Amino acid sequence: MTTTLTNRQVRLARRPEGAAKRDDWQYTDEPVAQPAEGGVLVKTLSISLDPAMRGWMNEGKSYIAPVEIGAVMRAGGIGRVVASRNPAFAVGDAVYGTLGVQQYALVPQEEIKRSGLVKIDLEAGTIGQWLNVLGMPGMTGYFGLMDVGLPKAGETVVVSGAAGAVGQTVGQLAKIKGCRVVGIAGGAAKCDWVVKELGFDACIDYKAGPSAVREGLKAHFPKGVDIYFDNVGGEILDTVLAKLARGARIIICGAISQYNNTTPVQGPKNYLSLLVNRARMQGIVVFDYADRYPVAIAEMSAYLKDGRMKSREDVVDGIDTFPEALTRLFTGENFGKLVLKISD
């Protein structure tokens, strides 16, 4: 059956300068091959579009090897097993893993662990939820907040990119843990949603003016910020640094404001606040916690089921829309976790 199928793939044609454009990608079509002994063939249903993808396109040392020129673009995704020569996977199983931006993913035995290919239970959550709260963004938010932020009931938490994939999980989880939570997001609609739907205590609209974040923090945190979960970097990070409480913890998850820079990344100017306030700033890379994902998934799927946590996805249809869909992350056009639907 599978020998007659065609696999449409998106490959990195060149390393982007600034924002990635359609010309930076190459589409290829090739026949779908059968898996060898121990391997699995997966039909991709949906993939996750994440800010980290912009970093994976760059040459240079990082926490993960860059995507090579000519290689299928890396992406986490949900799929169905359509052929298997591995006893751990049966035809029809729903799976999550690094499937890439392609219609079919052939995963050889030696790549199964590296690609993070695991069976998932679609009873525990929808495809969108498995790419959001129960997927890489949710795991990032969970372990960043719980292991690095160490929240205690009654503490104050600020989350930038609050309406995005990681931000929505962090804010809701911090509320469940008994914290006062204020989000930072772009636009009145996103701020309204963060407060009214997700239950944040307040939200600061950074688009409301050049001093909106500073004035908002001053109003909401007269005694300072205990935990800052940073998804954006740049000026907003600097503004929060100036408003820390004694013993504050800052989680550096991402710096989406800096990813498309053609000039050097702007580092924090107010870093001496860490010294004055005996605070600390620590990075989070989600892959470090892979062996503990099941613990976080079990906890958060229970929150989804009992209504204490919500999961919003922004779904774009079709592999051919990938270049334009990805740019929505960096213009702030997405509302919720950005997902690219590949097939039904």
Summary of the structure (lengths in Angstrom):
residues: 344
radius of gyration: 20.3
end to end distance: 18.3
largest distance: 66.0
contacts: 1182
relative contact order: 0.15
helix: 33%
strand: 26%
